[in-house]
Amino acid sequence: MRGTHDIGGLTLGSIDRTEHALALWEKRIHALMLLLSDPAKEVMNVHELRCGIEALGEKEYDRLSYYERWITSIANNLLRKGVFTADELGRKLAEVEEREKQL
Amino acid sequence: MTAAFSPGDRVTVRRAYPPGHVRTPYYIRGKTGVVERVLDAFPNPEERAYGRDGLPCQPLYRVRFPQGAVWPDYSGPDADTVDVELYQHWLEPA
């Protein structure tokens, strides 16, 4: 089978080469991944990151931006590894959402 | 694991289509090229992707393919090539 990401040679039109300044949240996700994949105490590695991105499914893969794909894969990997539970993550996300509303 | 191929060897990429995390682009499977260089050996990323150690290390090669052999409708110069980095377990002697 051909993975959603494996598009070499397909006729898909031109590539959008415009650059954009990275937002703080995007830089944070990159930094988080560097910390998680530090060889000294590897929590997850880049191959697991890629694997998780490739497993998003075509619809999600196309819908999400570059770093949104990263954080989705990171979250799924950490859930699977038991770093946190879905319940803990859900509560934390609700807490952050609430905090954002206060601003 | 020692390198089974040397620069100049003709190799064919295995025509395999497994699901899961693979490091060989779809478009190059089944194509024949020439080993341009042996890069090094690394823990197999196709195993590391599932949390295993990926040992023994797999030799990684840079393999050069004629563009005309890769793309059926290629209209560029005959001398054009494309280099693809491929792990040993994807290669067979041509």
N, CA and C atoms of all chains as a GROMACS GRO file, in nm:
protein
  591
    1MET      N    1   0.083  -0.120   0.000
    1MET     CA    2   0.000   0.000   0.000
    1MET      C    3   0.086   0.125   0.000
    2ARG      N    4   0.031   0.232  -0.051
    2ARG     CA    5   0.101   0.361  -0.054
    2ARG      C    6   0.046   0.444   0.061
    3GLY      N    7   0.136   0.494   0.147
    3GLY     CA    8   0.093   0.577   0.258
    3GLY      C    9   0.044   0.713   0.210
    4THR      N   10  -0.041   0.776   0.290
    4THR     CA   11  -0.095   0.909   0.257
    4THR      C   12   0.016   1.010   0.230
    5HIS      N   13   0.124   0.997   0.306
    5HIS     CA   14   0.235   1.092   0.299
    5HIS      C   15   0.328   1.064   0.181
    6ASP      N   16   0.318   0.943   0.126
    6ASP     CA   17   0.417   0.896   0.028
    6ASP      C   18   0.374   0.935  -0.112
    7ILE      N   19   0.392   1.064  -0.145
    7ILE     CA   20   0.328   1.120  -0.265
    7ILE      C   21   0.425   1.145  -0.379
    8GLY      N   22   0.550   1.099  -0.365
    8GLY     CA   23   0.649   1.123  -0.470
    8GLY      C   24   0.599   1.074  -0.605
    9GLY      N   25   0.598   1.162  -0.705
    9GLY     CA   26   0.559   1.122  -0.840
    9GLY      C   27   0.412   1.138  -0.873
   10LEU      N   28   0.330   1.167  -0.772
   10LEU     CA   29   0.188   1.186  -0.801
   10LEU      C   30   0.165   1.325  -0.860
   11THR      N   31   0.061   1.337  -0.941
   11THR     CA   32   0.029   1.467  -1.000
   11THR      C   33  -0.062   1.542  -0.904
   12LEU      N   34  -0.004   1.631  -0.825
   12LEU     CA   35  -0.082   1.700  -0.723
   12LEU      C   36  -0.072   1.851  -0.733
   13GLY      N   37  -0.019   1.900  -0.845
   13GLY     CA   38  -0.008   2.044  -0.861
   13GLY      C   39   0.118   2.100  -0.800
   14SER      N   40   0.126   2.233  -0.798
   14SER     CA   41   0.249   2.297  -0.753
   14SER      C   42   0.258   2.300  -0.600
   15ILE      N   43   0.380   2.315  -0.551
   15ILE     CA   44   0.405   2.319  -0.407
   15ILE      C   45   0.402   2.464  -0.360
   16ASP      N   46   0.330   2.488  -0.250
   16ASP     CA   47   0.327   2.622  -0.191
   16ASP      C   48   0.459   2.643  -0.116
   17ARG      N   49   0.544   2.729  -0.171
   17ARG     CA   50   0.676   2.749  -0.112
   17ARG      C   51   0.684   2.873  -0.023
   18THR      N   52   0.570   2.936   0.005
   18THR     CA   53   0.575   3.055   0.089
   18THR      C   54   0.614   3.016   0.232
   19GLU      N   55   0.701   3.096   0.291
   19GLU     CA   56   0.746   3.072   0.428
   19GLU      C   57   0.656   3.150   0.523
   20HIS      N   58   0.642   3.102   0.645
   20HIS     CA   59   0.574   3.184   0.745
   20HIS      C   60   0.654   3.179   0.874
   21ALA      N   61   0.648   3.291   0.948
   21ALA     CA   62   0.719   3.295   1.076
   21ALA      C   63   0.654   3.194   1.169
   22LEU      N   64   0.735   3.116   1.240
   22LEU     CA   65   0.679   3.016   1.330
   22LEU      C   66   0.617   3.083   1.451
   23ALA      N   67   0.498   3.039   1.487
   23ALA     CA   68   0.431   3.091   1.605
   23ALA      C   69   0.495   3.027   1.729
   24LEU      N   70   0.474   3.090   1.843
   24LEU     CA   71   0.534   3.039   1.967
   24LEU      C   72   0.493   2.895   1.994
   25TRP      N   73   0.365   2.860   1.970
   25TRP     CA   74   0.320   2.724   1.998
   25TRP      C   75   0.390   2.622   1.909
   26GLU      N   76   0.423   2.664   1.786
   26GLU     CA   77   0.492   2.573   1.696
   26GLU      C   78   0.635   2.548   1.745
   27LYS      N   79   0.702   2.654   1.789
   27LYS     CA   80   0.837   2.640   1.844
   27LYS      C   81   0.836   2.553   1.969
   28ARG      N   82   0.731   2.569   2.048
   28ARG     CA   83   0.721   2.490   2.172
   28ARG      C   84   0.706   2.341   2.141
   29ILE      N   85   0.629   2.310   2.038
   29ILE     CA   86   0.611   2.170   2.000
   29ILE      C   87   0.743   2.111   1.952
   30HIS      N   88   0.818   2.189   1.874
   30HIS     CA   89   0.948   2.140   1.827
   30HIS      C   90   1.041   2.116   1.947
   31ALA      N   91   1.043   2.213   2.040
   31ALA     CA   92   1.128   2.200   2.158
   31ALA      C   93   1.087   2.079   2.242
   32LEU      N   94   0.956   2.060   2.256
   32LEU     CA   95   0.905   1.945   2.333
   32LEU      C   96   0.953   1.814   2.272
   33MET      N   97   0.948   1.806   2.139
   33MET     CA   98   0.992   1.683   2.072
   33MET      C   99   1.141   1.660   2.093
   34LEU      N  100   1.220   1.767   2.090
   34LEU     CA  101   1.364   1.753   2.112
   34LEU      C  102   1.390   1.699   2.253
   35LEU      N  103   1.314   1.748   2.350
   35LEU     CA  104   1.332   1.700   2.488
   35LEU      C  105   1.290   1.553   2.500
   36LEU      N  106   1.177   1.519   2.439
   36LEU     CA  107   1.126   1.381   2.448
   36LEU      C  108   1.221   1.281   2.381
   37SER      N  109   1.291   1.326   2.276
   37SER     CA  110   1.376   1.234   2.199
   37SER      C  111   1.523   1.244   2.240
   38ASP      N  112   1.553   1.319   2.345
   38ASP     CA  113   1.692   1.328   2.394
   38ASP      C  114   1.743   1.187   2.424
   39PRO      N  115   1.855   1.147   2.361
   39PRO     CA  116   1.903   1.010   2.378
   39PRO      C  117   1.931   0.973   2.524
   40ALA      N  118   1.961   1.072   2.609
   40ALA     CA  119   1.992   1.044   2.749
   40ALA      C  120   1.876   0.972   2.819
   41LYS      N  121   1.754   1.009   2.789
   41LYS     CA  122   1.638   0.937   2.845
   41LYS      C  123   1.524   0.946   2.744
   42GLU      N  124   1.543   0.875   2.637
   42GLU     CA  125   1.448   0.881   2.526
   42GLU      C  126   1.308   0.836   2.568
   43VAL      N  127   1.215   0.930   2.565
   43VAL     CA  128   1.075   0.896   2.595
   43VAL      C  129   1.008   0.847   2.466
   44MET      N  130   1.033   0.917   2.357
   44MET     CA  131   0.990   0.870   2.224
   44MET      C  132   1.092   0.918   2.122
   45ASN      N  133   1.097   0.851   2.008
   45ASN     CA  134   1.196   0.890   1.907
   45ASN      C  135   1.127   0.944   1.781
   46VAL      N  136   1.209   0.997   1.691
   46VAL     CA  137   1.154   1.061   1.571
   46VAL      C  138   1.083   0.961   1.479
   47HIS      N  139   1.124   0.835   1.487
   47HIS     CA  140   1.060   0.734   1.402
   47HIS      C  141   0.917   0.709   1.450
   48GLU      N  142   0.901   0.710   1.582
   48GLU     CA  143   0.766   0.697   1.639
   48GLU      C  144   0.682   0.820   1.605
   49LEU      N  145   0.747   0.937   1.604
   49LEU     CA  146   0.676   1.060   1.564
   49LEU      C  147   0.624   1.046   1.421
   50ARG      N  148   0.715   1.007   1.329
   50ARG     CA  149   0.677   0.990   1.188
   50ARG      C  150   0.567   0.886   1.172
   51CYS      N  151   0.587   0.775   1.241
   51CYS     CA  152   0.491   0.665   1.232
   51CYS      C  153   0.351   0.712   1.274
   52GLY      N  154   0.346   0.791   1.381
   52GLY     CA  155   0.219   0.843   1.431
   52GLY      C  156   0.155   0.941   1.333
   53ILE      N  157   0.238   1.018   1.264
   53ILE     CA  158   0.186   1.113   1.165
   53ILE      C  159   0.129   1.037   1.045
   54GLU      N  160   0.202   0.933   1.004
   54GLU     CA  161   0.158   0.855   0.889
   54GLU      C  162   0.029   0.777   0.919
   55ALA      N  163   0.004   0.755   1.048
   55ALA     CA  164  -0.113   0.677   1.088
   55ALA      C  165  -0.237   0.765   1.111
   56LEU      N  166  -0.226   0.896   1.086
   56LEU     CA  167  -0.340   0.985   1.114
   56LEU      C  168  -0.459   0.956   1.024
   57GLY      N  169  -0.434   0.901   0.908
   57GLY     CA  170  -0.542   0.884   0.811
   57GLY      C  171  -0.543   1.005   0.718
   58GLU      N  172  -0.585   0.981   0.594
   58GLU     CA  173  -0.575   1.083   0.490
   58GLU      C  174  -0.647   1.214   0.527
   59LYS      N  175  -0.765   1.201   0.584
   59LYS     CA  176  -0.846   1.318   0.613
   59LYS      C  177  -0.778   1.408   0.717
   60GLU      N  178  -0.734   1.347   0.827
   60GLU     CA  179  -0.667   1.423   0.932
   60GLU      C  180  -0.533   1.475   0.884
   61TYR      N  181  -0.460   1.392   0.811
   61TYR     CA  182  -0.329   1.430   0.759
   61TYR      C  183  -0.341   1.558   0.676
   62ASP      N  184  -0.442   1.564   0.590
   62ASP     CA  185  -0.460   1.680   0.503
   62ASP      C  186  -0.516   1.801   0.579
   63ARG      N  187  -0.595   1.774   0.683
   63ARG     CA  188  -0.660   1.882   0.756
   63ARG      C  189  -0.562   1.956   0.849
   64LEU      N  190  -0.473   1.880   0.912
   64LEU     CA  191  -0.384   1.938   1.013
   64LEU      C  192  -0.263   2.006   0.950
   65SER      N  193  -0.216   2.111   1.017
   65SER     CA  194  -0.094   2.178   0.972
   65SER      C  195   0.027   2.097   1.022
   66TYR      N  196   0.145   2.135   0.977
   66TYR     CA  197   0.268   2.061   1.007
   66TYR      C  198   0.284   2.031   1.157
   67TYR      N  199   0.284   2.135   1.239
   67TYR     CA  200   0.305   2.112   1.382
   67TYR      C  201   0.182   2.057   1.451
   68GLU      N  202   0.065   2.075   1.395
   68GLU     CA  203  -0.055   2.009   1.450
   68GLU      C  204  -0.041   1.857   1.434
   69ARG      N  205   0.017   1.815   1.322
   69ARG     CA  206   0.043   1.672   1.302
   69ARG      C  207   0.142   1.622   1.407
   70TRP      N  208   0.245   1.701   1.431
   70TRP     CA  209   0.345   1.662   1.532
   70TRP      C  210   0.278   1.642   1.668
   71ILE      N  211   0.202   1.742   1.714
   71ILE     CA  212   0.151   1.735   1.851
   71ILE      C  213   0.046   1.624   1.864
   72THR      N  214  -0.026   1.596   1.756
   72THR     CA  215  -0.124   1.487   1.760
   72THR      C  216  -0.051   1.353   1.774
   73SER      N  217   0.056   1.337   1.697
   73SER     CA  218   0.134   1.215   1.706
   73SER      C  219   0.201   1.202   1.842
   74ILE      N  220   0.257   1.314   1.892
   74ILE     CA  221   0.322   1.311   2.024
   74ILE      C  222   0.221   1.269   2.131
   75ALA      N  223   0.102   1.330   2.128
   75ALA     CA  224  -0.001   1.298   2.228
   75ALA      C  225  -0.038   1.150   2.220
   76ASN      N  226  -0.060   1.098   2.100
   76ASN     CA  227  -0.097   0.957   2.084
   76ASN      C  228   0.013   0.863   2.132
   77ASN      N  229   0.138   0.898   2.101
   77ASN     CA  230   0.252   0.817   2.145
   77ASN      C  231   0.261   0.814   2.299
   78LEU      N  232   0.245   0.932   2.360
   78LEU     CA  233   0.260   0.940   2.506
   78LEU      C  234   0.144   0.871   2.578
   79LEU      N  235   0.026   0.875   2.516
   79LEU     CA  236  -0.089   0.801   2.572
   79LEU      C  237  -0.060   0.651   2.570
   80ARG      N  238  -0.010   0.605   2.455
   80ARG     CA  239   0.018   0.462   2.438
   80ARG      C  240   0.127   0.416   2.535
   81LYS      N  241   0.224   0.504   2.561
   81LYS     CA  242   0.335   0.468   2.648
   81LYS      C  243   0.300   0.485   2.796
   82GLY      N  244   0.183   0.540   2.823
   82GLY     CA  245   0.140   0.556   2.962
   82GLY      C  246   0.204   0.674   3.034
   83VAL      N  247   0.256   0.771   2.957
   83VAL     CA  248   0.314   0.891   3.019
   83VAL      C  249   0.204   0.971   3.089
   84PHE      N  250   0.086   0.974   3.026
   84PHE     CA  251  -0.034   1.030   3.090
   84PHE      C  252  -0.154   0.954   3.037
   85THR      N  253  -0.265   0.970   3.105
   85THR     CA  254  -0.387   0.902   3.061
   85THR      C  255  -0.472   0.998   2.979
   86ALA      N  256  -0.567   0.944   2.904
   86ALA     CA  257  -0.658   1.028   2.826
   86ALA      C  258  -0.736   1.120   2.920
   87ASP      N  259  -0.772   1.068   3.037
   87ASP     CA  260  -0.846   1.148   3.135
   87ASP      C  261  -0.762   1.266   3.183
   88GLU      N  262  -0.636   1.240   3.216
   88GLU     CA  263  -0.546   1.349   3.260
   88GLU      C  264  -0.531   1.454   3.151
   89LEU      N  265  -0.511   1.408   3.027
   89LEU     CA  266  -0.492   1.501   2.916
   89LEU      C  267  -0.620   1.584   2.894
   90GLY      N  268  -0.734   1.517   2.898
   90GLY     CA  269  -0.863   1.586   2.880
   90GLY      C  270  -0.886   1.692   2.986
   91ARG      N  271  -0.856   1.660   3.111
   91ARG     CA  272  -0.874   1.757   3.220
   91ARG      C  273  -0.779   1.875   3.204
   92LYS      N  274  -0.655   1.845   3.166
   92LYS     CA  275  -0.555   1.951   3.149
   92LYS      C  276  -0.595   2.045   3.036
   93LEU      N  277  -0.643   1.987   2.925
   93LEU     CA  278  -0.684   2.069   2.810
   93LEU      C  279  -0.802   2.160   2.848
   94ALA      N  280  -0.895   2.105   2.927
   94ALA     CA  281  -1.011   2.184   2.973
   94ALA      C  282  -0.964   2.298   3.062
   95GLU      N  283  -0.865   2.269   3.146
   95GLU     CA  284  -0.811   2.369   3.238
   95GLU      C  285  -0.746   2.484   3.159
   96VAL      N  286  -0.669   2.447   3.056
   96VAL     CA  287  -0.601   2.548   2.974
   96VAL      C  288  -0.704   2.633   2.899
   97GLU      N  289  -0.807   2.566   2.848
   97GLU     CA  290  -0.913   2.636   2.774
   97GLU      C  291  -0.981   2.739   2.865
   98GLU      N  292  -1.006   2.698   2.989
   98GLU     CA  293  -1.070   2.784   3.088
   98GLU      C  294  -0.980   2.905   3.117
   99ARG      N  295  -0.851   2.877   3.133
   99ARG     CA  296  -0.754   2.982   3.163
   99ARG      C  297  -0.748   3.085   3.049
  100GLU      N  298  -0.752   3.034   2.924
  100GLU     CA  299  -0.747   3.122   2.807
  100GLU      C  300  -0.867   3.216   2.806
  101LYS      N  301  -0.984   3.164   2.851
  101LYS     CA  302  -1.107   3.246   2.853
  101LYS      C  303  -1.095   3.363   2.949
  102GLN      N  304  -1.018   3.342   3.057
  102GLN     CA  305  -1.002   3.446   3.160
  102GLN      C  306  -0.920   3.564   3.107
  103LEU      N  307  -0.836   3.538   3.006
  103LEU     CA  308  -0.743   3.643   2.959
  103LEU      C  309  -0.816   3.757   2.887
  104MET      N  310   2.574  -0.552   1.142
  104MET     CA  311   2.558  -0.622   1.014
  104MET      C  312   2.652  -0.559   0.911
  105THR      N  313   2.728  -0.642   0.840
  105THR     CA  314   2.822  -0.587   0.743
  105THR      C  315   2.749  -0.555   0.612
  106ALA      N  316   2.805  -0.460   0.538
  106ALA     CA  317   2.743  -0.416   0.413
  106ALA      C  318   2.758  -0.525   0.307
  107ALA      N  319   2.644  -0.567   0.251
  107ALA     CA  320   2.644  -0.673   0.149
  107ALA      C  321   2.678  -0.618   0.011
  108PHE      N  322   2.662  -0.487  -0.007
  108PHE     CA  323   2.684  -0.426  -0.138
  108PHE      C  324   2.794  -0.321  -0.131
  109SER      N  325   2.859  -0.301  -0.244
  109SER     CA  326   2.968  -0.202  -0.253
  109SER      C  327   2.934  -0.101  -0.362
  110PRO      N  328   3.001   0.016  -0.359
  110PRO     CA  329   2.978   0.113  -0.466
  110PRO      C  330   3.000   0.048  -0.602
  111GLY      N  331   2.908   0.076  -0.693
  111GLY     CA  332   2.916   0.019  -0.828
  111GLY      C  333   2.826  -0.103  -0.846
  112ASP      N  334   2.785  -0.166  -0.736
  112ASP     CA  335   2.697  -0.284  -0.748
  112ASP      C  336   2.558  -0.242  -0.799
  113ARG      N  337   2.504  -0.326  -0.888
  113ARG     CA  338   2.366  -0.302  -0.935
  113ARG      C  339   2.269  -0.370  -0.838
  114VAL      N  340   2.170  -0.296  -0.796
  114VAL     CA  341   2.074  -0.349  -0.699
  114VAL      C  342   1.931  -0.318  -0.744
  115THR      N  343   1.839  -0.407  -0.707
  115THR     CA  344   1.697  -0.384  -0.735
  115THR      C  345   1.624  -0.366  -0.601
  116VAL      N  346   1.539  -0.265  -0.597
  116VAL     CA  347   1.461  -0.240  -0.476
  116VAL      C  348   1.347  -0.341  -0.470
  117ARG      N  349   1.329  -0.405  -0.356
  117ARG     CA  350   1.224  -0.506  -0.342
  117ARG      C  351   1.088  -0.443  -0.371
  118ARG      N  352   1.005  -0.522  -0.438
  118ARG     CA  353   0.870  -0.479  -0.469
  118ARG      C  354   0.781  -0.530  -0.356
  119ALA      N  355   0.776  -0.454  -0.248
  119ALA     CA  356   0.698  -0.495  -0.132
  119ALA      C  357   0.612  -0.378  -0.087
  120TYR      N  358   0.493  -0.408  -0.041
  120TYR     CA  359   0.398  -0.302  -0.006
  120TYR      C  360   0.335  -0.327   0.131
  121PRO      N  361   0.419  -0.340   0.235
  121PRO     CA  362   0.362  -0.365   0.367
  121PRO      C  363   0.295  -0.240   0.423
  122PRO      N  364   0.198  -0.258   0.512
  122PRO     CA  365   0.146  -0.142   0.584
  122PRO      C  366   0.249  -0.103   0.690
  123GLY      N  367   0.225   0.002   0.765
  123GLY     CA  368   0.317   0.040   0.871
  123GLY      C  369   0.421   0.138   0.822
  124HIS      N  370   0.519   0.162   0.908
  124HIS     CA  371   0.620   0.264   0.881
  124HIS      C  372   0.734   0.206   0.798
  125VAL      N  373   0.744   0.246   0.673
  125VAL     CA  374   0.852   0.198   0.587
  125VAL      C  375   0.931   0.318   0.532
  126ARG      N  376   1.059   0.295   0.507
  126ARG     CA  377   1.148   0.404   0.466
  126ARG      C  378   1.188   0.399   0.319
  127THR      N  379   1.114   0.326   0.241
  127THR     CA  380   1.144   0.318   0.099
  127THR      C  381   1.027   0.378   0.023
  128PRO      N  382   1.052   0.490  -0.048
  128PRO     CA  383   0.941   0.554  -0.119
  128PRO      C  384   0.874   0.459  -0.217
  129TYR      N  385   0.745   0.476  -0.229
  129TYR     CA  386   0.663   0.391  -0.316
  129TYR      C  387   0.717   0.392  -0.460
  130TYR      N  388   0.755   0.512  -0.509
  130TYR     CA  389   0.790   0.525  -0.651
  130TYR      C  390   0.917   0.451  -0.690
  131ILE      N  391   1.000   0.413  -0.592
  131ILE     CA  392   1.128   0.353  -0.626
  131ILE      C  393   1.126   0.199  -0.615
  132ARG      N  394   1.016   0.146  -0.563
  132ARG     CA  395   1.009  -0.001  -0.544
  132ARG      C  396   1.004  -0.071  -0.679
  133GLY      N  397   1.086  -0.176  -0.690
  133GLY     CA  398   1.092  -0.251  -0.815
  133GLY      C  399   1.192  -0.194  -0.915
  134LYS      N  400   1.253  -0.080  -0.884
  134LYS     CA  401   1.347  -0.017  -0.978
  134LYS      C  402   1.490  -0.066  -0.952
  135THR      N  403   1.572  -0.058  -1.056
  135THR     CA  404   1.711  -0.102  -1.046
  135THR      C  405   1.805   0.017  -1.059
  136GLY      N  406   1.903   0.022  -0.969
  136GLY     CA  407   2.001   0.130  -0.971
  136GLY      C  408   2.139   0.079  -0.934
  137VAL      N  409   2.229   0.173  -0.911
  137VAL     CA  410   2.368   0.138  -0.880
  137VAL      C  411   2.404   0.202  -0.746
  138VAL      N  412   2.470   0.124  -0.660
  138VAL     CA  413   2.513   0.177  -0.530
  138VAL      C  414   2.614   0.289  -0.554
  139GLU      N  415   2.581   0.407  -0.505
  139GLU     CA  416   2.670   0.523  -0.523
  139GLU      C  417   2.767   0.528  -0.406
  140ARG      N  418   2.718   0.500  -0.285
  140ARG     CA  419   2.806   0.492  -0.167
  140ARG      C  420   2.735   0.419  -0.053
  141VAL      N  421   2.818   0.364   0.034
  141VAL     CA  422   2.766   0.306   0.157
  141VAL      C  423   2.774   0.417   0.260
  142LEU      N  424   2.661   0.448   0.323
  142LEU     CA  425   2.660   0.563   0.415
  142LEU      C  426   2.709   0.524   0.554
  143ASP      N  427   2.648   0.423   0.613
  143ASP     CA  428   2.681   0.377   0.748
  143ASP      C  429   2.576   0.272   0.780
  144ALA      N  430   2.577   0.222   0.902
  144ALA     CA  431   2.470   0.130   0.945
  144ALA      C  432   2.400   0.195   1.064
  145PHE      N  433   2.267   0.183   1.066
  145PHE     CA  434   2.187   0.247   1.171
  145PHE      C  435   2.084   0.148   1.224
  146PRO      N  436   2.041   0.168   1.351
  146PRO     CA  437   1.928   0.088   1.399
  146PRO      C  438   1.812   0.104   1.300
  147ASN      N  439   1.747  -0.006   1.268
  147ASN     CA  440   1.641  -0.006   1.166
  147ASN      C  441   1.524   0.086   1.208
  148PRO      N  442   1.504   0.198   1.137
  148PRO     CA  443   1.398   0.291   1.176
  148PRO      C  444   1.258   0.231   1.165
  149GLU      N  445   1.245   0.128   1.080
  149GLU     CA  446   1.114   0.063   1.063
  149GLU      C  447   1.079  -0.018   1.188
  150GLU      N  448   1.180  -0.050   1.269
  150GLU     CA  449   1.160  -0.116   1.398
  150GLU      C  450   1.154  -0.013   1.510
  151ARG      N  451   1.241   0.087   1.502
  151ARG     CA  452   1.244   0.193   1.605
  151ARG      C  453   1.109   0.264   1.610
  152ALA      N  454   1.040   0.269   1.498
  152ALA     CA  455   0.909   0.335   1.492
  152ALA      C  456   0.806   0.268   1.581
  153TYR      N  457   0.833   0.144   1.621
  153TYR     CA  458   0.738   0.071   1.707
  153TYR      C  459   0.796   0.046   1.845
  154GLY      N  460   0.899   0.125   1.881
  154GLY     CA  461   0.953   0.118   2.017
  154GLY      C  462   1.053   0.005   2.039
  155ARG      N  463   1.090  -0.067   1.933
  155ARG     CA  464   1.192  -0.172   1.948
  155ARG      C  465   1.328  -0.114   1.914
  156ASP      N  466   1.436  -0.194   1.948
  156ASP     CA  467   1.570  -0.135   1.938
  156ASP      C  468   1.626  -0.126   1.796
  157GLY      N  469   1.566  -0.199   1.702
  157GLY     CA  470   1.610  -0.189   1.563
  157GLY      C  471   1.745  -0.254   1.536
  158LEU      N  472   1.790  -0.339   1.629
  158LEU     CA  473   1.919  -0.406   1.610
  158LEU      C  474   1.899  -0.544   1.548
  159PRO      N  475   1.992  -0.596   1.470
  159PRO     CA  476   2.121  -0.535   1.436
  159PRO      C  477   2.104  -0.414   1.344
  160CYS      N  478   2.205  -0.326   1.347
  160CYS     CA  479   2.201  -0.208   1.261
  160CYS      C  480   2.196  -0.250   1.114
  161GLN      N  481   2.120  -0.175   1.037
  161GLN     CA  482   2.106  -0.202   0.894
  161GLN      C  483   2.194  -0.106   0.814
  162PRO      N  484   2.277  -0.158   0.723
  162PRO     CA  485   2.353  -0.068   0.636
  162PRO      C  486   2.258   0.017   0.551
  163LEU      N  487   2.296   0.144   0.536
  163LEU     CA  488   2.218   0.237   0.455
  163LEU      C  489   2.302   0.276   0.333
  164TYR      N  490   2.241   0.274   0.217
  164TYR     CA  491   2.312   0.305   0.092
  164TYR      C  492   2.250   0.425   0.024
  165ARG      N  493   2.334   0.495  -0.053
  165ARG     CA  494   2.279   0.592  -0.147
  165ARG      C  495   2.282   0.522  -0.282
  166VAL      N  496   2.165   0.505  -0.341
  166VAL     CA  497   2.155   0.432  -0.468
  166VAL      C  498   2.111   0.529  -0.577
  167ARG      N  499   2.179   0.520  -0.690
  167ARG     CA  500   2.152   0.613  -0.801
  167ARG      C  501   2.072   0.544  -0.911
  168PHE      N  502   1.964   0.606  -0.952
  168PHE     CA  503   1.873   0.551  -1.054
  168PHE      C  504   1.866   0.646  -1.173
  169PRO      N  505   1.861   0.593  -1.295
  169PRO     CA  506   1.836   0.682  -1.410
  169PRO      C  507   1.692   0.732  -1.404
  170GLN      N  508   1.673   0.862  -1.418
  170GLN     CA  509   1.537   0.919  -1.410
  170GLN      C  510   1.442   0.852  -1.510
  171GLY      N  511   1.497   0.822  -1.628
  171GLY     CA  512   1.413   0.761  -1.732
  171GLY      C  513   1.359   0.625  -1.692
  172ALA      N  514   1.428   0.557  -1.600
  172ALA     CA  515   1.382   0.426  -1.557
  172ALA      C  516   1.280   0.438  -1.443
  173VAL      N  517   1.281   0.555  -1.378
  173VAL     CA  518   1.192   0.573  -1.262
  173VAL      C  519   1.055   0.626  -1.306
  174TRP      N  520   1.060   0.721  -1.402
  174TRP     CA  521   0.934   0.784  -1.445
  174TRP      C  522   0.906   0.745  -1.589
  175PRO      N  523   0.797   0.678  -1.615
  175PRO     CA  524   0.767   0.630  -1.750
  175PRO      C  525   0.762   0.742  -1.855
  176ASP      N  526   0.721   0.862  -1.813
  176ASP     CA  527   0.705   0.970  -1.911
  176ASP      C  528   0.814   1.076  -1.896
  177TYR      N  529   0.931   1.036  -1.844
  177TYR     CA  530   1.038   1.134  -1.821
  177TYR      C  531   1.091   1.189  -1.952
  178SER      N  532   1.096   1.323  -1.963
  178SER     CA  533   1.135   1.383  -2.091
  178SER      C  534   1.267   1.459  -2.081
  179GLY      N  535   1.334   1.452  -1.963
  179GLY     CA  536   1.462   1.523  -1.946
  179GLY      C  537   1.575   1.448  -2.012
  180PRO      N  538   1.698   1.503  -1.999
  180PRO     CA  539   1.815   1.438  -2.059
  180PRO      C  540   1.835   1.295  -2.007
  181ASP      N  541   1.887   1.208  -2.093
  181ASP     CA  542   1.909   1.067  -2.058
  181ASP      C  543   2.003   1.052  -1.938
  182ALA      N  544   2.095   1.148  -1.922
  182ALA     CA  545   2.196   1.137  -1.816
  182ALA      C  546   2.141   1.172  -1.678
  183ASP      N  547   2.017   1.222  -1.670
  183ASP     CA  548   1.960   1.261  -1.540
  183ASP      C  549   1.943   1.141  -1.448
  184THR      N  550   1.977   1.164  -1.320
  184THR     CA  551   1.964   1.055  -1.222
  184THR      C  552   1.893   1.108  -1.098
  185VAL      N  553   1.847   1.014  -1.016
  185VAL     CA  554   1.791   1.049  -0.885
  185VAL      C  555   1.857   0.956  -0.783
  186ASP      N  556   1.904   1.014  -0.670
  186ASP     CA  557   1.965   0.935  -0.563
  186ASP      C  558   1.863   0.912  -0.453
  187VAL      N  559   1.852   0.789  -0.406
  187VAL     CA  560   1.759   0.757  -0.298
  187VAL      C  561   1.837   0.681  -0.191
  188GLU      N  562   1.816   0.719  -0.065
  188GLU     CA  563   1.885   0.649   0.044
  188GLU      C  564   1.798   0.533   0.090
  189LEU      N  565   1.856   0.413   0.083
  189LEU     CA  566   1.778   0.290   0.106
  189LEU      C  567   1.851   0.195   0.200
  190TYR      N  568   1.775   0.131   0.286
  190TYR     CA  569   1.832   0.032   0.378
  190TYR      C  570   1.850  -0.102   0.308
  191GLN      N  571   1.950  -0.176   0.357
  191GLN     CA  572   1.992  -0.300   0.292
  191GLN      C  573   1.878  -0.401   0.276
  192HIS      N  574   1.790  -0.410   0.376
  192HIS     CA  575   1.686  -0.513   0.369
  192HIS      C  576   1.584  -0.487   0.257
  193TRP      N  577   1.594  -0.369   0.195
  193TRP     CA  578   1.505  -0.340   0.082
  193TRP      C  579   1.571  -0.372  -0.052
  194LEU      N  580   1.698  -0.415  -0.050
  194LEU     CA  581   1.774  -0.431  -0.175
  194LEU      C  582   1.807  -0.577  -0.204
  195GLU      N  583   1.809  -0.606  -0.334
  195GLU     CA  584   1.851  -0.738  -0.381
  195GLU      C  585   1.954  -0.717  -0.493
  196PRO      N  586   2.047  -0.815  -0.512
  196PRO     CA  587   2.141  -0.800  -0.623
  196PRO      C  588   2.063  -0.799  -0.756
  197ALA      N  589   2.103  -0.712  -0.848
  197ALA     CA  590   2.031  -0.706  -0.976
  197ALA      C  591   2.098  -0.795  -1.080
   0.00000   0.00000   0.00000
